[in-house]
Amino acid sequence: MLVVGLSLGTAWAIRGQFGHEYGAAWAGGIGSLSVLLVAKRTDWYARVFAVTLAGAIGWGLGGLASYGIVVGYGRDTEFVNVFYGLIMLFVIGGLYGYVGGGLFGLALTDSATKPVKWHKLIVEMVVGGILFYFFLIEEFDWRMTPPRSEMWAVCFGAAVALTWYLVRHRQYSALRVAIFTGLGGGFGFAFGNFLQVLGNLTEIKFNFWNVMEYSLGFFGGLGMAYGTLTSEWESVETTQPKTQVWFPLLMVMLVIPYIVWQQSFETERLQDIFSKIGVATDSPITGSVQLVSIGMVLAMTGWCWVRFYQTKANPVSYSQNEVVGLFLGLWGLYILFSLFITGAFMSGYRIEQYLYIVNWLVVALLIGKTHPVFSPRLLAPKKWAINFGGLLVFLALLTFILIHSHGELKGSHKRFGAPPPVENPQ
């Protein structure tokens, strides 16, 4: 569980440099790969790209939600606003993990004998998202972050549709993974906001926003691993037809990284970042960073295409070492992207960037030494409801600590007791 937490936590912290759905998808794919490596099941290795893509899409969907103002609620001085902020961060982080863990778990059950009806699920989730947004936001006006985007309602509707699909088809193992991943992601986001506020009060020069992001991924990873290891999984085929490999391979290795590159490495943005560390706007460094970063994506894709597809017999299967290489390569590329986009490769002003490398090295040393123990457990909704009440009490305690730890802070917002800020939705 710790290995998965370190992997997804680091990847989610890196995601802070890129944001939105595409950054979250890359991080979610890395977390999904780490669970497969911890589980050490050859039948899951055979579908490594499909499972990774499912987890990436699920975690990426949560990137639709806006949470900037919600974080600001946690910086307020009134109990009602801070408590509301922590609970809403729990909801947003929970949606990240719930959909990500649910689609990941569902992909683990997909087999030739019991295929998942992905086309039906996609339609149901899209319709669920549209309906919930229409009624919750347009009709009932239940807004979480006015005047910002309320796309969390779309994510919530998609999560409800996913739940109904899992229950109807008795995919209880995938449901268990979804619940615990959502619990981890939600708690990690709320607790991370607590750490961020207290960290900023220390006036230590460190990116405590990144600490909050790391917390979401770390606890989400713990939940994802726990849900997987405490669920019952049937054995599936240890090989897969090559016709089912090429599409998820290209999506994971080429499409998602390319979108991250295309959306993040704009010339104007790089010039603005590099100017802060003394690089002239007309410096060739900007163009070099753009070319090298996209070159690495193409090189990684080419290596994977040859190693995992072209030279493989039909049907394909993969070894532990091959999946480890894939995992470390994809994660390492994400770290390099972060070093490039922040300018940390030529300046030490962003110290947290080098902690990503430390995490990568620690996981690289530990990943082969894990010994998974599967201990299936039943769904326990009554027990979960009681524990959720305890979680709310804990969040209230964190709220009490926060409101007595500081006065007015920059970037704080009020949800209640004052009119919302006037700005254009984004």
N, C-alpha and C positions, 0 to 999 in steps of 0.2 A: 504493500500500500504506500509506503514511504517513497519508493522509487517512482511510482505513478504520480504521487503528489509533487515531487520535485520536478518531474518532467513537465507536467501540465502547468504547474505554478510558474516555472521559468518561461514556458512558451506563452502563457497568458500575460506575463509581465512584458515580454517582447512585443506582444500584440498591442501594447499601449502606444507604440511608435506608429502603428498603422491603422488601428481602429476599424470600425464598421464590420460588415459581414465577412469580408474577405480575410481580414486579419484574424478574426475569431475562428474562421474555418481552418486556417493553417494551424493555429494553436490546437484546435480540437482534434485535428488529424494526428498531431504529435502525441497528444494524450491517449488517443485510441490505440496507436501503435505501441505505446508503452504498456498498456493493459494486455495486449496480445503477447508481448514478450514476457511479462510476468506470469501469465497463465501457462505458457509453454505447451500448447496443444497444436499438434501438427495439422489437425483438420482445420483449425482456425488460420494457420499460416497459409494454407492453400488459397484462402479468400482474403488475403491481407489487404489488397487494394480496395476491394468492395466494402469491407468492414471499415477501413480507414476513411473512405469517402463518405459513408453513412454517418460516422461520428463527426466528421468535419462539417457536413451540411447541417447536422443537428445543432452543433455548437455555434455554427455561423449564423443560424436564423435569429438567435438572441441578439445579434449585433444590430438588428432593426431598432431595438429599444433605445431611447435617449435616457441618460441617467445623470447628466451634468448637474442639473438643478437639484436632483434628489440627493446627491452627495453634499450639496450646499445646505440642505435641511439638517444634515448631521452636524453642521458647524454652528448651528444656532444656539441660543441660550435658554430656550423655553422647552420644557419637557415634551409637550405635545408635538412640536415640530421635529425635534430630534428623534423621538420614538417613531413617529411617522416615517421619517427618512430611513431609519434602520430597517423598519418592516418592509418598506417599498424596495429597498436594496435587496432584501431577502427575496422578494417576489421576482425582481429582475434577474438576480443571480440564479435563483431557482429555475427560472424559465430557460436560461442558458443551459444549465446542467440537465434539466428534465428532458428536454427535446434531444439534446446531444446524447445523453445516456440511453434514452429510449430507442432512438434510431440505431445506435451502436449495438445495443442488446438484440434488437430485432434482426440486424444483419448477421449476428452470430447464429441465429436459429435458421436462417435461410438455407435450404438444401434442395436437391433435385426431387426428393420424395415429398417434402413439405415446403414448397416455394412460398415466399412472401409476395403478396399481391401489391407490389410497390405502386403500380399505376393507380389502384383504388385508394391507397393510403395518401398519395400525393394530392389527388383530387379532394379527398375528405379534409385534409389539413388546410388546403387553400380555401375551400368553402367555409370551414370553421373559422379561419382567420378573418375572412371578409365579414361573416355574420356577427362575430363577436365585436369587431371594430365598429360596425354599423350601430349595433344596439348599445354597447357600453359607452361609446364616445359620442356618436351622432344623436342617438335617441335619449339615453339616460344622462349624458354629459358627466360621466364618472371619469374625470380627468385626474391623472396622477401627477403630471409635471407641467401644468399650464405656465406659459403658452407654448412650451416645446412640443415636439412630436409625441403622439400617443400610440406609437406603433407597438408598444408593449401589449396592447389589446389584441393585435394580430397574432403575436407570439402566444398569447394566452389561449386564443381560440384554436390555434394549431395544436397546442399542447392538449387541450380537451379532446380534440378529434383524434389525436394519437392515442390518448388513454382509452377512448371508446373502441378504437380498432384493436388495441392490445387485449382488452377485456373480452370483446366478442370472439376473438380468435384464440383465447386462452393462452396468450403469450405472457405468462406470469413471471417468467424469469426476466424478460426484457422490461416488464413493468417494475420489477424490483430494482433493476439497475437504474431505471429512470428516476424512481423515487429517491434513492440514496444519492445519486449524482446531483439531483436537484437540491436535496437537503444540504449537501456539501457546498455546492455553488452558492446557494442562498446564504448560508451561514458565513461562508468565506467572504462574500461581498459586504455583508453588514459588519462583521468583525473587522474586516479590512478598513472600513471607514472609521471605525473606532481607533484603530492603530494609526491611521493617517492623521487624524486630528491631534492625537496625543504626540505623535512624532513631530508634527510641525511646531508644537508648543516648545519642544526642546531647542528649537532654532539651530539644530544640526543641519549642515548643508548636505542634504540627501534628498532624493526623489521619493518622498513618502506617498505620493500618488501611485508610484510603481509598487510600493509595499501593499497597497490596497488591491491592486491588480494581481499581484503574486498570491495574496491570500485567497482570492476567488478561485484561481486555478489550483492552488495547493489543496484546499479543502474539497474542491470539486473532484480533483484526482483521487483523493482518499475515498470519497463516496463512490466514485466510478469503479475503483478497484474492489471495494468492500461489496458493493452490489453484485459484481461479477463473481467473486469468490464465494459468495453465500447463496448463489442460485444454482439450480439444477439444469444441466445442459445435456442434451442428447448428442451422441457422436454423429458427425456428418462426414461427407466424403473428404478423403485426404488429398484429392486432386480436383482440378477444375478445368473445364474446357477453355482453350485459349481465346475463344470468341467472347468469353465473359471477363477477360482480363484487360484487354487493350483500352477500353473506355475508362474504367476507374483508374487505371494506371496514368493515363494522360491527364485526367482531371486532377488527381492528387499531385502529380509531379510537374505538370506544365501549366494547366489552366489557372489553378488557385495561385501559385507563385507569380505567374505572369500578371494576373489582375492586381495582386499586391504591388508589384513593380510598377505597373502602368498608372495606378492610382496614387502612388506614394513618391515616386522618384521624379516629380516634375522639376524642371530647371529652376523655376522661380522659388520653389520650396527649398531646394538644396542650396541655392545661393543665399537665401535668408538665413538658413541654419549655419552654413559655413562662414558667413560674414561675422557671426558672433564669436568665432574663434580665429579671426584675423585673416581669412581667405578672401581675396579680391573677387568681386562678382564676375570678372572676366577670366578667372583662373581656369586652366584646363582640367583642374581636379574635378569640377562638376561633371563635365562630359565623360571623364574617365570612370567616375563612380557609376554613372548610368550604364556605360558599356560593359564594365566588368560585372556588375550585378545581373544584368540580363544574360550576359555570357555564361555566368555560373548556372542560371536556371536552365539554359539550353544544354549545357554540358551535363548537368545532373539528369535531365530528362533523357538525353541520348544514352548515358550510362545505364539507366534503369531499363530503357527500351531494349537494349542489347542483353543485359544481364538477366532481366526478369521476364522477357517475352521472346525476343527473336531467337536466342540460342536454346530455348527450352523446348522439350518435346511436348507433344499434345497428348493427353492433358498435362497441365503444369502442377508442380508442387514445389514448395520452398523449405529450406532448412532454417534452423535457428540462426546460424551465422549470417545467412542472407538477409533475414529480417532485421537482425541487429545492425547490419551495415546500412540498410534502408533507413532505419530509425535514426541512427546517429547522423547520417548524411542529410536527411530532410531537416532535422532539428539544427544541425550545424549551419546549414544554409540560412535558416531563419535568424540565427544569431549573427551571422555575417551581414545580413540585410540590416539588422538593427545597428550594428557597428558603423555601417556605411551611412545610414539615414541620419544618425546623430552626429557623425563626424568623430566618433570615439576612436576610430582607427588612427587618428592623427592628433588627438587631444584628450587629456585625462579629466576633462571637466564633468564627465558623466560617469562617475565611479560605479554606479549600479550596473553599467554595461559589462564590466569585467566579471561581475558576480555571475552573470549568465554562463560565462565560460567555466567558472568553478563548478557550477551546478552540472554542466554538461560532462565535465570530467568525473565528478562523483558518481553520476548515474552510469556513465560508461564503465566504471570499475565495478559497480554493484549489480548491473542488470543481468549478468551471467551467473550471479551467485544466489539468485532468488530461488526458493523452493516452494511453489504454490501448494496450498492446501485448500481444496474445495470442501466447504461444509454447508450444504444446502439447508435453507431455513424457509419456513412458510411465511406468507404475507401475514402481517399482524396489525391491521388497521386500528384496533382499539388501543394497543400499546403505543402505536405511533402517535395517536391523537393525544394521549397523556403526555408523552415526551415532547410533543409540539407545544403543549401548554407550558412545560418547563423551559423550553427554548424562548418563548415569549417573555417569561419572567427574567431569563438571563439577559435578553435584549433590553428589558426595562432597567436592569441593573447597570448595563453599559451606558444607557441613556443618563441615568442618575450621576454616574461618574463624569460623563462628558459635560453636562450642564454646570457642574461644580468645579470644572478644571480650567475654565477660561471665561473671558468676557466676550465682547463683540469681536468677531474674526472677519477678516477679508474673505470674500467669496461665500459668506453665509446667506441663506435664503429662508423665507418664512412661507410655509404653506397655509398656516392659519394665523389669524390675528393681524394680517396686513394684506393689502391688495397684491396680487402677483406682479412681477416686473413686466413692463411693457416692452416687447421685442417681437421680432418676426419668428414664427415657428421654424425650427430647423431640426 
